Amino acid sequence: MEGRKAPVIVIGGGASGILAAITVKSRGIPVVICERMSRLGRKILASGNGRCNLSNDKLDSSHYNSASKRLVDSVFNKFGKNDIIRFFESHGLKIYSEEGRVFPVTNQSSTVLKILEMEFARLSIPVEYDFQVSKVTEIKAGFVVLSASGRKVAGGAVILACGGRSYPALGSDGNAYDIAKAFGHTIIGPVPSAVPLVVKDELCHDLQGQKIGVRIKSLICGKVASESSGDLLFTKYGLSGTAILDISREISVAINRDKLRDAAVSIDMTPFMSEAELVSELSKRLRAGVPAEDLIAGILPNKFGPAMKELLRVKDAKLIAKTLKDKRFKVLGTRGWNEADFTAGGVNSSEVDADHLASLIVRGLYFAGEILDVDGKRGGYNLAWAWASGHVAGIGAATCVK
Ligand SMILES: Cc1cc2nc3c(=O)[nH]c(=O)nc-3n(C[C@H](O)[C@H](O)[C@H](O)COP(=O)(O)OP(=O)(O)OC[C@H]3O[C@@H](n4cnc5c(N)ncnc54)[C@H](O)[C@@H]3O)c2cc1C
């Protein structure tokens, strides 16, 4: 057969594929990466607003959703938060923590990628760039990996590390779910996570661009599904900001996967004041004859008074306070894949061996990273999963071909 041969083939050169390849080659086993883009790690460069929040000091499986918590536990038992830090530090990356979130001291994701590229060069790991894998065929001696343009690579084990569906311009668009499906794996419906929400409410229109600190709850069929605190950003289509991204997963699963229509958010717009304090403050202002539009001046940004004038004109301190502490927005949908930081869903992790991330269906096939139905909270958990699962799948594939 023409084309390259290597005992282990890694499909996808993102965070998980890079770690997998380094792990395999460090064990003395030749490996090749097939990457559809013309460079590695595009998503690493975009991560953390260009700062790359690469892990979290509180790393453990409680911060993840997956069909198999056991699998997530098993991976972090093999390559946990200290191993991730040790890996990067031993390759020369200086790092620091900010409220538990781990960053390179340079605050530049390109530094993280540079360190990984240097290790690739040191280990002489070959990369087949612009290699869009379209088909993986099982043969007697392993697998043949075919590109859309007819290129071929053959090997004994394959690690599928093609990412999820978010930010398709960076390379991962969910095309590789079909490769997993062709081998008999099932896919748990991928939906955008860490994604802004679509809301039809005049307040969003009137307050677009305004950001406030809030406490927030997601409500699915009237029941609290998730809670968070952080920034709320009003946009012309609805709601964004860190607090929204944090609770968006449950809403996205309900609307996009389970096709439920009863989803809402409850927002405490004044988390720094209790309802009783707010009632007392508003009553004082009402008694002093403060005009309706100025009633919440100094409590919320200036634009909120005019935008909430209908409520404020009621001049009922209790009703105003209740609304500000529990402002409801019905959620009509989520924004799309171009605005979602990660994917909830993917290859069903209960079909994957928890020890080495090997397929329980096809011998020699491994999975790593966001392609699996494992998604973590914001705060470095998704890259941590990519590094750790890449390392563990790398050990599995290296052992398989020995
Ligand atoms: C804007 C943004 C910011 C983020 N910030 C953070 C952060 O700060 N901290 C954090 O923990 N997480 C962050 N995430 C999430 C995190 O970056 C991802 O979860 C992680 O990079 C996933 O790594 P991966 O290797 O599984 O997939 P990817 O990084 O998506 O890599 C998959 C690779 O496979 C390639 N590929 C796909 N299909 C094929 C094919 N058929 N043939 C060949 N190659 C293929 C793709 O081109 C890509 O290079 C962020 C995500 C986004 C979009």
PDBQT file of the ligand as one rigid body, heavy atoms in Angstrom, charges set to zero:
ROOT
HETATM    1  C1  LIG A 501     -13.350  29.853  21.927  1.00  0.00    +0.000 C 
HETATM    2  C2  LIG A 501     -13.065  28.724  22.874  1.00  0.00    +0.000 A 
HETATM    3  C3  LIG A 501     -12.401  28.973  24.051  1.00  0.00    +0.000 A 
HETATM    4  C4  LIG A 501     -12.149  27.923  24.937  1.00  0.00    +0.000 A 
HETATM    5  N1  LIG A 501     -11.453  28.161  26.079  1.00  0.00    +0.000 NA
HETATM    6  C5  LIG A 501     -11.171  27.157  26.928  1.00  0.00    +0.000 A 
HETATM    7  C6  LIG A 501     -10.378  27.368  28.091  1.00  0.00    +0.000 A 
HETATM    8  O1  LIG A 501      -9.834  28.466  28.332  1.00  0.00    +0.000 OA
HETATM    9  N2  LIG A 501     -10.202  26.313  28.944  1.00  0.00    +0.000 N 
HETATM   10  C7  LIG A 501     -10.723  25.073  28.696  1.00  0.00    +0.000 A 
HETATM   11  O2  LIG A 501     -10.526  24.171  29.502  1.00  0.00    +0.000 OA
HETATM   12  N3  LIG A 501     -11.422  24.824  27.569  1.00  0.00    +0.000 NA
HETATM   13  C8  LIG A 501     -11.636  25.829  26.680  1.00  0.00    +0.000 A 
HETATM   14  N4  LIG A 501     -12.344  25.569  25.533  1.00  0.00    +0.000 N 
HETATM   15  C9  LIG A 501     -12.687  24.168  25.218  1.00  0.00    +0.000 C 
HETATM   16  C10 LIG A 501     -11.411  23.401  24.803  1.00  0.00    +0.000 C 
HETATM   17  O3  LIG A 501     -10.608  24.239  23.987  1.00  0.00    +0.000 OA
HETATM   18  C11 LIG A 501     -11.744  22.111  24.066  1.00  0.00    +0.000 C 
HETATM   19  O4  LIG A 501     -12.604  21.334  24.884  1.00  0.00    +0.000 OA
HETATM   20  C12 LIG A 501     -10.499  21.312  23.720  1.00  0.00    +0.000 C 
HETATM   21  O5  LIG A 501      -9.594  22.079  22.956  1.00  0.00    +0.000 OA
HETATM   22  C13 LIG A 501     -10.872  20.051  22.967  1.00  0.00    +0.000 C 
HETATM   23  O6  LIG A 501      -9.696  19.422  22.542  1.00  0.00    +0.000 OA
HETATM   24  P1  LIG A 501      -9.801  18.207  21.508  1.00  0.00    +0.000 P 
HETATM   25  O7  LIG A 501      -8.406  17.802  21.199  1.00  0.00    +0.000 OA
HETATM   26  O8  LIG A 501     -10.719  17.178  22.021  1.00  0.00    +0.000 OA
HETATM   27  O9  LIG A 501     -10.517  18.813  20.234  1.00  0.00    +0.000 OA
HETATM   28  P2  LIG A 501     -10.051  20.006  19.251  1.00  0.00    +0.000 P 
HETATM   29  O10 LIG A 501      -9.173  20.956  19.948  1.00  0.00    +0.000 OA
HETATM   30  O11 LIG A 501     -11.292  20.514  18.655  1.00  0.00    +0.000 OA
HETATM   31  O12 LIG A 501      -9.153  19.268  18.188  1.00  0.00    +0.000 OA
HETATM   32  C14 LIG A 501      -9.681  18.376  17.241  1.00  0.00    +0.000 C 
HETATM   33  C15 LIG A 501      -8.810  18.404  16.020  1.00  0.00    +0.000 C 
HETATM   34  O13 LIG A 501      -9.249  17.393  15.127  1.00  0.00    +0.000 OA
HETATM   35  C16 LIG A 501      -9.209  17.920  13.809  1.00  0.00    +0.000 C 
HETATM   36  N5  LIG A 501     -10.167  17.153  12.997  1.00  0.00    +0.000 N 
HETATM   37  C17 LIG A 501     -11.511  17.106  13.123  1.00  0.00    +0.000 A 
HETATM   38  N6  LIG A 501     -12.030  16.249  12.229  1.00  0.00    +0.000 NA
HETATM   39  C18 LIG A 501     -10.989  15.740  11.529  1.00  0.00    +0.000 A 
HETATM   40  C19 LIG A 501     -10.884  14.812  10.466  1.00  0.00    +0.000 A 
HETATM   41  N7  LIG A 501     -11.952  14.213   9.937  1.00  0.00    +0.000 N 
HETATM   42  N8  LIG A 501      -9.648  14.528   9.980  1.00  0.00    +0.000 NA
HETATM   43  C20 LIG A 501      -8.535  15.120  10.493  1.00  0.00    +0.000 A 
HETATM   44  N9  LIG A 501      -8.584  16.014  11.501  1.00  0.00    +0.000 NA
HETATM   45  C21 LIG A 501      -9.799  16.309  12.025  1.00  0.00    +0.000 A 
HETATM   46  C22 LIG A 501      -9.577  19.379  13.977  1.00  0.00    +0.000 C 
HETATM   47  O14 LIG A 501      -9.121  20.162  12.887  1.00  0.00    +0.000 OA
HETATM   48  C23 LIG A 501      -8.872  19.723  15.287  1.00  0.00    +0.000 C 
HETATM   49  O15 LIG A 501      -7.571  20.222  15.081  1.00  0.00    +0.000 OA
HETATM   50  C24 LIG A 501     -12.581  26.610  24.630  1.00  0.00    +0.000 A 
HETATM   51  C25 LIG A 501     -13.232  26.369  23.415  1.00  0.00    +0.000 A 
HETATM   52  C26 LIG A 501     -13.464  27.405  22.539  1.00  0.00    +0.000 A 
HETATM   53  C27 LIG A 501     -14.134  27.111  21.222  1.00  0.00    +0.000 C 
ENDROOT
TORSDOF 0
